[in-house]
Amino acid sequence: QVQLVESGGGLVQAGGSLRLSCAASGRTFSNYAMAWFRQVKGKQRELVARINSGSTTTYADSVKGRFTISRDNVKNTLYLQMDSLKPEDTAVYYCAADLRGRGYDYWGQGTQVTVSS
């Protein structure tokens, strides 16, 4: 199985920046598509950004132009650079891994991001 550990969350004022990291172990990282999800209490989990094994990226409309997903296949680490943060970005952020044909079967524990107005 793949094990994922997020870090880098915290409290930041609106307009500020954070970088989230997700360290992966247990599988060949480069074979997986990776994604960041977020979830607000009482609301549906949403896909924030995705990067496939060829480093093609996609973003939710709400974060496009502000967030950047990237991966380092040597370090087996996924990143989410978050700039121009807004209060509505406040959520628990999770990284997830998808081996094609399997779905997002592997998840991290989550890291809290809080953006104050």
N, C-alpha and C positions, 0 to 999 in steps of 0.2 A: 504494500500500500504506500501511498504518498502521504507524508506528513508536512503540514504547512503551519508556520508560525508568523503572525503579523506583529509588527512593531511600528512605532513612530506616531501614534495618535496622541492627542492632547487637546489643550484649550488654546484657542487663538482668536484674536479679534477679527471682525469682518474686514476683508481686504488683505488679510495676511496669508501666509503660506505654510504648508506642512508637506513632508514627504513620508509616505508610508512604505514600508518594506515587508516582503513576505519571503521568508527563507524556506526552501523546499528540500526535502530529503526523502530517500526511500525508492526513488525511481529515476529514470533518465529524464531530467527536467526538460530538455529540448524537444522531446516528443509530445509534450502536452501543450494544448492551448490553455492560457491562463486568463483569469478575469478578476476584477474587483466588483463586489456587490456592496450595497449598503442597505440598512434597515433601520427605520425609525419605529419606536415603540407604537404598537397598534396599527402599523401600516405594512403594506406589502413590501417584501424584499425586492429591490430593483437592481438591474445590471447597470453599473457605472461605466465600465470600460473593459475591453477584451483585447487580447493580443494572441494571435495564433502562432504556430510553430515556425512560420515564415516571417514573423514580426509584423504582419498586417494588423492594424489597429482599428477599432471602432469605439465610438463613444455615445453615451446618452446625450440627447440634445441639451439637457440641462447643464452639462459640464463641458461640452465641446468648446474648445478655445481657452479653457481655464485649467483643465486637468490633462496630464500626459502620462500614459501607461508605457512602461518599458520593461525589458528583461535583460538580464545578464546570464547567459547560459553557462558561462565559466563558473560564476559564483552561485549558480542555481538560485537566483533571487529575482523576484518580481518587485517592481516599484510603481508607486502612484504619486506623481508630483502634483500637488494641489495648490494652485495660485488663485488669487482674487477670491478667496473664500467668502461665502455668504452664510448667513444664519440657517438657511434652508439646507445647507450641506451637512448640518449636524446629524449624526447617525453613528451606528456601529458599522464599521467597514470590515468586510470579510474578503479574503482571497480564496479562490477556488481553482481547481485544476480539472481539465477535461481531456481525456484521451479519446480521440475521434471514435465515435461509435459507442461511447460509454456514458457520455454526459458529465455533468459536474459532480463527480463522485467524492471528491476530496475537498475539505474545507478547513480553514484555519479557525482559531478560537475567537477572532474578532478583536478590533481595537477601536476604542471610542474616540470620535472626533467631535469636538464641541466648538462652535463658532458663535461668539458673542456679538451682539449688535452695538 
